[in-house]
Amino acid sequence: MRYFIQFSYDGTAYHGWQVQPNADTVQAHLDTALGMLLRQPVRTLGAGRTDTGVHARMMVAHFDTETEIDAADLCRRLCRMLPPDIAVSRVVPVKSDAHARFDALSRTYHYDICLVKNPFRRRFATRIHYTLDFERMNQAATLLLGTHDFNSFCKRGTDTHTTLCTVSEAQWMPLEDGMWRFRITANRFLRNMVRAIVGTLFDVGNGRLTLDEFKETLRAADRCAAGESAPAEGLSLVNIEYPQDIFQ
């Protein structure tokens, strides 16, 4: 039997989602808890990977079991067993060939920033100490819409087979208490892509980069052409969409 598990986490204390040697990761905690409760080895496969310090308000992974399980009971027991910064919200049966990564139709990320010091936001938003022109940043963000080669915003040395992505939403919006949010939705994301985009949009917003230069950065397909990656703490994976026919 195959199941999708939906969960969230504060990524501050973790070296990202994916299991890696000699590092504390979200996947390691989840796999260990599932294995203990199901009394069998479990290796989840996530919808994607988040880097060190990045958060997820919604992450999805799939796992297989030898027999049918009580999904609601497993969800409750997992929440009791997992650390306080990881919470499982849903476990649902899916078709045997359903895939958390490859069946995802779209993913949405938020990047939050604070223009004023706020101790209650420091783990989930990046403090900005300079003035930003959000109108010009939104003009640049519209250039991301559609299908493009995002190699300029991709971490080097990854094993991805293509750097083409289709972005359907990209915009900055004001929140309360001196906060702003960048919301971006695409069919897929490359490693470090959102943070590289945000960091380059900062360069547009503070006048270091013109709109034409931002356009050329996108066309260049060269990571050296883009700005520095924005810090991890402001980034959260917030939604993943799937076709309904994969659910049992």
PESULFEN-V487830 format. One record per backbone hydrogen bond with DSSP energy under -1.0 kcal/mol. NH is the residue of the N-H (numbers start at 1). CO is the residue of the C=O. Records with the same first field share a line. If there is no record, write none. Layout:
NH=CO  CO
This chain:
3=63
4=92
5=61
6=90
7=59
8=87
9=56
10=85
14=11
15=24
17=50
23=20
26=16
27=17
29=25
30=26
31=27
32=28
33=29
34=30
35=31
36=32
37=33
38=34
39=35
40=35
45=62
47=60
53=14
54=51
55=235
56=9
57=237
58=237
59=7
61=5
62=45
63=3
65=1
71=69
74=70
75=71
76=72
77=73
78=74
79=75
80=76
81=77
82=78
86=83
87=8
89=6
90=6
92=4
94=2
95=246
98=95
103=99
105=241
107=186
108=239
109=184
110=236
111=182
112=234
113=180
114=126
115=178
121=118
124=121
125=121
126=112
128=114
133=205
137=133
138=134
139=135
140=136
141=137
142=138
143=140
144=141
145=142
146=167
148=165
150=163
153=150
154=151
155=191
165=148
167=146
168=185
169=185
171=183
173=181
175=179
180=113
181=173
182=111
183=171
184=109
185=169
186=107
187=166
193=190
196=192
197=193
198=194
199=195
200=196
201=197
202=198
203=199
204=200
205=201
206=202
207=204
208=203
209=203
214=210
215=211
216=212
217=213
218=214
219=215
220=216
225=222
226=223
230=195
235=232
236=110
237=55
238=108
239=108
241=106
246=243
247=244
248=93
